[in-house]
Amino acid sequence: MAAAQPSYIIVGAGVFGVSTALHLIKKYPQASVTIVDRDQHDADTRVAASWDWNKVVRADYDDVVYCQLGIEAQDVFKSDPLWKPYFFETGIFWTCRDDYADAVIGNYHKLGRKADLKSIPVEEAKKLHGGVFGDADYNGVKSVLINKTSGWAAAGDCLRAVTKEALRLGVKYVVAEVASLLFNEDGSCGGVRTIGGTNIEATHTILSTGAYTPKLLELSAEESGITRLRAGDRIVAGGITTGMKVLDEDELPTYAAMPVGVQGYTAELGPFIGSLPPTKDRQLKWWGQTIFKNTTEVLPGRHVSAPPERPEYNQWKISKKLKKDIEHARDVFYGTKSKSWKMEKHRICWDAFTTSSDFIISPHSAAKGLYVATCGNFHGWKFFPIIGKYVMQMIEGSLSTELADKWAWDRERPDPKDFADYPRHELRDFEDNRAKL
Ligand SMILES: Cc1cc2nc3c(=O)[nH]c(=O)nc-3n(C[C@H](O)[C@H](O)[C@H](O)COP(=O)(O)OP(=O)(O)OC[C@H]3O[C@@H](n4cnc5c(N)ncnc54)[C@H](O)[C@@H]3O)c2cc1C
């Protein structure tokens, strides 16, 4: 079934898939590299977590590995003409309720990286940027991390441009929903079958399917009988709500030069909340604090969390309860002055989570020729320029032991208790009550 020359099918055109395709085709210009995604890469709306108005780009991590990778990615954003137009170095303003600021600053020192970052007292922070965060919630805040070298990216525009570049270099793009994986007689993976019944074959199949990954593996396990394909507790699909407000012309000057805002909490208090500076359409964006699973019976007796099936993961249908979550996020940044703001747009965005918040970039142990490269854990976008290099190293067996262990399919997984963003709720608990007849 599989061709003799190495060939690559990448399922999923989010940042993990597209970055992998780009790095592969740059290193092997003659290789057959095909991305398969259910959405056109330039569609007006997509289900990918990577497709968004904007995303935070930072190296402000207390984990030194992601700090280093964040710096590496930012160096590309700041210097490479392909990436540069999409990155905005606005700085970051991060309220810390624990020692996060010190840990980040310590990591920059450890890595020998000079950058304009510091930890400052609350009263000093309140006055910065014309007092844009003067009315924020500082309850329990120990210090505020200011990193002038962090910022944000126009995520959807960047994803579209980089995919276009990959296609120009020879990557093929097939619009189709993958129903299942294909297996050769020796049990190795030989490609994918689409819901239209078309087989697409390759020697290497890479799943960069984000939140849909556990469901796809479940369906493939059922069809092939290879039960070890299942993700089990390795990957959980989680959703979170975002909301946007369009600023009036007269409001814009107050927010035009603002940094990215982050409200940091301890794992006991809950997930961190972010507020991004206005887009070119004057839209301010927040994300909420409620992160939920959608556990459903995907096959008789088989329950996994997966994005809703209805068109587009039902991402535009937001309950009143989840809109409240966005109002809370608005209030903790802007206080009373924002109470009258009308939120114009809401979206639920689905990502894949692991208990440690580490990615999975690894061969799948149940089938030769099958690889997993996803699990952004709500922080994966910023690595877009470089993550494909590491996926390629993983495929070639040259990934450092440290990263191979951190991102392994089979590894000891910690209890998620210390991971504040881990999905702890169920979507159904936030549905609006239906009228009783
Ligand atoms: C609300 C929100 C805010 C975030 N903010 C940030 C941030 O500020 N900074 C940051 O760094 N990260 C952020 N993230 C995380 C980041 O967006 C994700 O970690 C990252 O985009 C995941 O990329 P991916 O390629 O794994 O998956 P995705 O981008 O979700 O892509 C998966 C692709 O696979 C396709 N697919 C799935 N199943 C199939 C199938 N069966 N057949 C065909 N196609 C299929 C989908 O259509 C999709 O295009 C945020 C995430 C969310 C949800």
The ligand as an SDF file (V2000), in Angstrom:
LIG
                    3D

 53 58  0  0  0  0  0  0  0  0999 V2000
   -9.4040   30.7370   22.8490 C   0  0  0  0  0  0  0  0  0  0  0  0
   -7.9860   30.3250   22.6280 C   0  0  0  0  0  0  0  0  0  0  0  0
   -6.9900   31.2710   22.7690 C   0  0  0  0  0  0  0  0  0  0  0  0
   -5.6680   30.9140   22.5900 C   0  0  0  0  0  0  0  0  0  0  0  0
   -4.7320   31.8700   22.7320 N   0  0  0  0  0  0  0  0  0  0  0  0
   -3.4420   31.5670   22.4930 C   0  0  0  0  0  0  0  0  0  0  0  0
   -2.4660   32.5920   22.5660 C   0  0  0  0  0  0  0  0  0  0  0  0
   -2.7810   33.7500   22.8290 O   0  0  0  0  0  0  0  0  0  0  0  0
   -1.1770   32.2490   22.2780 N   0  0  0  0  0  0  0  0  0  0  0  0
   -0.8190   30.9710   21.9830 C   0  0  0  0  0  0  0  0  0  0  0  0
    0.3710   30.7200   21.7760 O   0  0  0  0  0  0  0  0  0  0  0  0
   -1.7340   29.9890   21.8920 N   0  0  0  0  0  0  0  0  0  0  0  0
   -3.0230   30.2550   22.1370 C   0  0  0  0  0  0  0  0  0  0  0  0
   -3.9840   29.2850   22.0420 N   0  0  0  0  0  0  0  0  0  0  0  0
   -3.5850   27.9090   21.7230 C   0  0  0  0  0  0  0  0  0  0  0  0
   -3.4120   27.6780   20.2390 C   0  0  0  0  0  0  0  0  0  0  0  0
   -4.4070   28.3350   19.5060 O   0  0  0  0  0  0  0  0  0  0  0  0
   -3.4470   26.1870   19.9690 C   0  0  0  0  0  0  0  0  0  0  0  0
   -2.6330   25.5010   20.9010 O   0  0  0  0  0  0  0  0  0  0  0  0
   -2.9440   25.8500   18.5770 C   0  0  0  0  0  0  0  0  0  0  0  0
   -3.5140   26.7230   17.6390 O   0  0  0  0  0  0  0  0  0  0  0  0
   -3.2870   24.4000   18.2450 C   0  0  0  0  0  0  0  0  0  0  0  0
   -2.8550   24.1350   16.9320 O   0  0  0  0  0  0  0  0  0  0  0  0
   -3.1240   22.7190   16.2450 P   0  0  0  0  0  0  0  0  0  0  0  0
   -2.4650   22.8100   14.9240 O   0  0  0  0  0  0  0  0  0  0  0  0
   -2.7290   21.6250   17.1670 O   0  0  0  0  0  0  0  0  0  0  0  0
   -4.7020   22.5780   16.1360 O   0  0  0  0  0  0  0  0  0  0  0  0
   -5.8150   23.4210   15.3420 P   0  0  0  0  0  0  0  0  0  0  0  0
   -5.3570   24.7890   15.0980 O   0  0  0  0  0  0  0  0  0  0  0  0
   -7.0870   23.2520   16.0720 O   0  0  0  0  0  0  0  0  0  0  0  0
   -5.8920   22.7030   13.9430 O   0  0  0  0  0  0  0  0  0  0  0  0
   -6.4260   21.4140   13.7960 C   0  0  0  0  0  0  0  0  0  0  0  0
   -6.9060   21.2790   12.3650 C   0  0  0  0  0  0  0  0  0  0  0  0
   -7.2340   19.9200   12.1530 O   0  0  0  0  0  0  0  0  0  0  0  0
   -8.3640   19.8560   11.3200 C   0  0  0  0  0  0  0  0  0  0  0  0
   -8.9870   18.5510   11.5240 N   0  0  0  0  0  0  0  0  0  0  0  0
   -9.2900   17.9550   12.6990 C   0  0  0  0  0  0  0  0  0  0  0  0
   -9.8470   16.7450   12.4980 N   0  0  0  0  0  0  0  0  0  0  0  0
   -9.8990   16.5720   11.1540 C   0  0  0  0  0  0  0  0  0  0  0  0
  -10.3660   15.5250   10.3320 C   0  0  0  0  0  0  0  0  0  0  0  0
  -10.8830   14.4050   10.8580 N   0  0  0  0  0  0  0  0  0  0  0  0
  -10.2730   15.6710    8.9960 N   0  0  0  0  0  0  0  0  0  0  0  0
   -9.7430   16.7970    8.4470 C   0  0  0  0  0  0  0  0  0  0  0  0
   -9.2990   17.8260    9.1860 N   0  0  0  0  0  0  0  0  0  0  0  0
   -9.3530   17.7080   10.5290 C   0  0  0  0  0  0  0  0  0  0  0  0
   -9.2260   21.0120   11.7640 C   0  0  0  0  0  0  0  0  0  0  0  0
  -10.1240   21.3780   10.7430 O   0  0  0  0  0  0  0  0  0  0  0  0
   -8.1750   22.0750   12.0650 C   0  0  0  0  0  0  0  0  0  0  0  0
   -7.9560   22.9110   10.9510 O   0  0  0  0  0  0  0  0  0  0  0  0
   -5.3250   29.5860   22.2410 C   0  0  0  0  0  0  0  0  0  0  0  0
   -6.3130   28.6420   22.0870 C   0  0  0  0  0  0  0  0  0  0  0  0
   -7.6430   28.9800   22.2750 C   0  0  0  0  0  0  0  0  0  0  0  0
   -8.6790   27.9240   22.1300 C   0  0  0  0  0  0  0  0  0  0  0  0
  1  2  1  0
  2  3  1  0
  2 52  2  0
  3  4  2  0
  4  5  1  0
  4 50  1  0
  5  6  2  0
  6  7  1  0
  6 13  1  0
  7  8  2  0
  7  9  1  0
  9 10  1  0
 10 11  2  0
 10 12  1  0
 12 13  2  0
 13 14  1  0
 14 15  1  0
 14 50  1  0
 15 16  1  0
 16 17  1  0
 16 18  1  0
 18 19  1  0
 18 20  1  0
 20 21  1  0
 20 22  1  0
 22 23  1  0
 23 24  1  0
 24 25  2  0
 24 26  1  0
 24 27  1  0
 27 28  1  0
 28 29  2  0
 28 30  1  0
 28 31  1  0
 31 32  1  0
 32 33  1  0
 33 34  1  0
 33 48  1  0
 34 35  1  0
 35 36  1  0
 35 46  1  0
 36 37  1  0
 36 45  1  0
 37 38  2  0
 38 39  1  0
 39 40  1  0
 39 45  2  0
 40 41  1  0
 40 42  2  0
 42 43  1  0
 43 44  2  0
 44 45  1  0
 46 47  1  0
 46 48  1  0
 48 49  1  0
 50 51  2  0
 51 52  1  0
 52 53  1  0
M  END
$$$$
